[in-house]
Amino acid sequence: MCFVATARTNPRYVQGTVPPLGYYEPIAVTAGEAEQGWKLSKLLERRLGVSRKLLSRLKLTEQGLMINGKRAYSGDPVAAGDVCEIRMEQERSEDILAQPLPLNIVYEDRWLLLLNKPSGTVVHPTHGHYTGTLANAAVHHWQEQGQNVRFRPVHRLDEDTSGLVLIAKNPYVHQQLSEQHGDGRIRKGYLAYAYGAPAIAEGRVDAPIDRDPAAPHYRIVTPIGYPSATRYEKVETYAGGTACKLRLRLETGRTHQIRVHMGWIGCSLIGDRMYGPGVDGTGCEAWEQAAGRQALHAERLSFHHPMTGEEMSFSAALPPELKELEKLLQAWQPDEPVNRAL
């Protein structure tokens, strides 16, 4: 099968073309009258949004660029009616150990994979976390399905944050989704449980974030930091305003952004061992234990499918530990003392 795009936002499938051995399904576009004489590189950039980086990779492979079924070069002129294809070599994450671990698949097709990550799981192997990651589980899943796919996360979540993670299954899809992520077209919604409650029901936190010079793994609000903005909505308050439930949306994607911004406005997340009250023993023991980790969940994700143009929206239910925390908070009476002895 070959994926044929008549325009970037109006593609259609055409049966009958078999992907060459060792390549993913070709992605093709037919040149129009207005594109007569264009260089192939210009056509692919304008019609498919192929980046220069990806184009450079395609030029190095035997069948990376094709016109009417024959090998072509980026500088070749195209004629009206020419079928111009990009073909990407299949890849595998050879450096990631496949492990038969639980994998909560929310959605999958041959272009992308959407997972619901549990708390306590790292997205990608790093120093000290070579196994037991989301990547180890995904690689095993693909091997079981007979798919040659490299693990390409479009974004990541902190180890102790649960929720939706989007993964691309080839370089072109990764490029397209990364562009959506970079310019804000991928919309991510979070739920959080925090100490205190914002005075304003809905608001926007606009405060630059950067590394703490004294502790590089730690992020702080600083005037010389990178622009960072988070929108919040107060959904519910508990225990006479001692805690609250928040719905949040990122406008930027800095490391630990929600945790830093909420702490900065006096609403540190319950269970946050790095930025929350539990760090210095001033949090509520019962709430901290119920959460067991930072009470943050990536609940919603929406994006445009890079191959069909369809707007797709997904949600992930609260995990059990946050459901238990919410029940505890809802049952906490306003005059009930908050135990702050950790």
N, C-alpha and C positions, 0 to 999 in steps of 0.2 A: 504494500500500500504506500502511496505517496501523498503527503499532505500538500494540497495546492491552495495557495492564497491568491484570490483575485484582487484583494486589497487588504491592508493590515487589519482592518476591523471587520472584514466580511469574507473569511476563508471558507472553503468547502472541501470535503473529502472526495477523492476520485479513486475508484477501485481499479486494481489490475497491475499497478506498478509494484514490484517486489523490491524491498530494500537490498542493496548489494551486501554480500557476505562481509561481516565485520563492521557494518555501518548501521546507524540508526535510520529510521524512516526518513526519506528525503523530504525537505520542505521546499516547495516550488511556487513560483509566481510567474504569470504570463505577462510579457511586456505589451503595453498598449501603444496606440498610435502616437500619443504624446511623448512616449519614451524612446521612440525611434532614434538610434544613434547614441543613446546614453552608454556610458561605460557600465559594465556589469556591476562594478563596485557601487556606483551611484544608484543603480536600480535596487540592489539588495539593501542598501542603506535606507533609501526613501520608502520602499514598499514593505520590507520586512523588518527594518530597524536593526539590521546586523551591525554590530560595533566594529570599529577598526581592529580591536584586539582579536575578536572572533574571526574576522576576515583574514587576518594574518595567519591564524591557525589553520583555517580551511585551505589556504593556498599551499600549505606544506604537504597536504595529503593527495593521493593519486586521484581520488574522485570527490574532492571537497567542493569544487565548483564545476557546474555542468551547464551547458546550453544545448537543448534538444538532444539530451542523452550523450553528449560528447564532452570530454574534458575541456574546460575553458579557463581563462585567466582573468584576473580582476580588471584588467585594462581593455578587455575585448568589448567591441561595440555590440549592442543588441538591436534586433529588428523587431518590429511589431509582430506579435504572434509567437515569438520565441518563448519556450518554456525554460526558465532559469532556476536551477536547483542549488541548494546547499546540502551537503551530506557530511555528517559528523561521524567520526570513528567511534565505535563503542568503547566504553571505558569501564574499569572496575577499580574500587578502592583497595588496591593490593596491600596497603599499609594498615588496613583496619581489619582486625580479627572478627570473623563472622561468629556470632553467638546466638543460640536459640533462646532469646529473652522475650518476655511479654511485649507486645507491640499493639497499642491502641490506634488502629487506623480509622480515621474519620472519613477520608476520601482518597482514592487513588485512581489514576488513569495512566496511560503510557507516557505522559508528559511530566506529571508531578505527583507528589505524595504529601498528604496532610496528616500529622500525628497529634495525638493528645498526650503530652509528656507528663508523667507523674513527678511530683516533687522528689528530690533526692537523686535525680538522674541528670547526668551531664549530657549536653547535646552531642559534643564531638570529643574524641580522645584528646587529652592534654597531659601535661606532665603530672604524674600522680593519678591519672584517670585513663589508663590505657584500655580498660575493659569495662563492661557494664554500662556503656553509654548508649544513647539513642542510635548513634551511628552503627555500633556493633550489631544491634538488633535489626536495623534496616538492611544492612548488608546481608545478613543471614536470610532475611525475608526475600530479598531479590534473588539470592542464589537458589533458594527453594523454588522460586517461580521460574527459574531459568533465564533471568534477566541480567544483562551486563550493564550495570548502572554504577556510577560513581556518586558517593554521598555528597550532595551540594546543598547545604542549608541556606535558605534565603535570609534568615534572621535567626537569632538564638534567644534562649531564655536562661536566666540564672539557674544554677543547680537546684535551688530550693523553691523555685517558682514553677507552678504547674500550668498546663494549658497548651494551646495550639502552636505548632511549629510547622512551617511550610518548607518543603524540600523539592528542589528541581531535579529532573532526571536526565537532562542533557545540557550542554553549555549554552545553547541558544535560549532555552527556557529559563535557565538561571540568569542570564543577562537581562532578559525581558522583565522578569520578576524583581530583580535587583534594582532596575530602573524605577519600577513602580514603588518599591520600598523607599528608594532615595528621594523621590519627589512627592511622597505622601499619598500616593494612590492606593497603596495597601493600608487599610484602616484596621488598627488593632485596638480592641477594647478589653479592659481589665476590670476585675473586681478585687477590692482590698478591704481588709478590716483593720481599723487603726485606732489608736488612743486619741481621746479628745474628739472634737468635731469642728470643721471649719465654720467660721461665723457667717459666711456667705454660702448659700445653698449650692450655687454653681459658680465656678470661677476658672481662671487660667493662671497657672504659675509660670512666670517667665523669669527664669534665673539661670545664669551661666553656670556650667558644671565643668570641673577639671579634676585631675588627680591631686591628692593632698601631697605636697612636697615632702612632708615628714613620713608619709605612709603611702607609697605609690599604688597599692592595691585598693586604697580607700578613695572615694570621690567626695568632693565638697562643692558647695556653692561659692563662687569667687568671681569678682568683677572681670578678671582676665581669662575666665573660662570660655568654653564653647557655647554658643547660643543653644538654649534648651527650653522647651515649653511643654507643659502638661496641662490638659484640661480635666477638671474633676466635677462630679455631681454627687452631692450628699444624698444617699438613698434612704438611710435609716439611722437613727441614733439609739444608743443603748445606755442603760444604767445612768439615766439622768444627764446624758451628754458626756459621760466618761469614755465612751467608745462610739464608733460609727462604722457604717458600711459605705464604701465609696465606689462609684463607677468612674473609671479613668480612661483617657485616650491620649496617646502620645502624638505630639506634633513633630518631635525629633526623637532620636533613638540612642541617647547616650547610655553608657554602662551605668546600671543601678539608678537610672533617672527617676523612676517613680519613688523609689525608697528614699533617695536624697531629697527630692522636692517635697514629699509629704513630711519628712522630718523637719525640713526648713520652715514649713508653715505650722509646726507644732502638732502634727498628726502622724507620728512615727507608726510604722506598721507593727501590729501585734506579731510577736514571734521572730522579729528581725534581730538576728544575733550580731549584726554588724552596725546597724544604725538605730536600732530600737532601744526602748527603756530597759529591756532585759539585760543589756550589756553591762549596765552599772547597778543592776539589782533594784530598779525602781518600777518595774512592770508588775502586772498582776499575775501571780503564780498560776492560778487556775486557767487564765486565758492563754498564757504562754505554753502551758503543757498541752492544752487542747489543740492548739495550732501545730505545735511541734516543729514549726519552721515559719518563715515569713508568710503572713496571710495574704498572699498575692496570687491571683489566678488569671491567666490569659484566656478570657472567656470567649471573645469574638474575633473573627478575622474575615475581612472581605477584600477581594481583589478582582481584576479582570483576567480571565483565562488567557494566557499569552498566545494560544493557538486558535481559539474560537472567538475571542473578544467578549464572551459572556461574562457578566458580572456574577461572581460567586460569593456567597456569604455562608459562614459556618459558625457554630457555637459549640462549646464544650461545657457540660454540666460541672457543678462544683464537685471536687473530690470529697470523699467521706470525712477527712479530718476538718475541712472547712465547713462542712454541713454541721458537724458536731460543735464547732466553735460558734456558729451562728445560733444554734439552739441554746447554747450556754449564755450567750449575750442577750438573747431575747428573754430568757428567764430571769436575768439579773435585775433585781428590783432597784429603783432609783435610790432608796435609802439604805440599800445593802452595802456595807463597807467593802471596798476593794482591797483585797489582801495584796500588799506590795512588798511582802517579805519573800524574796526569792532565795 
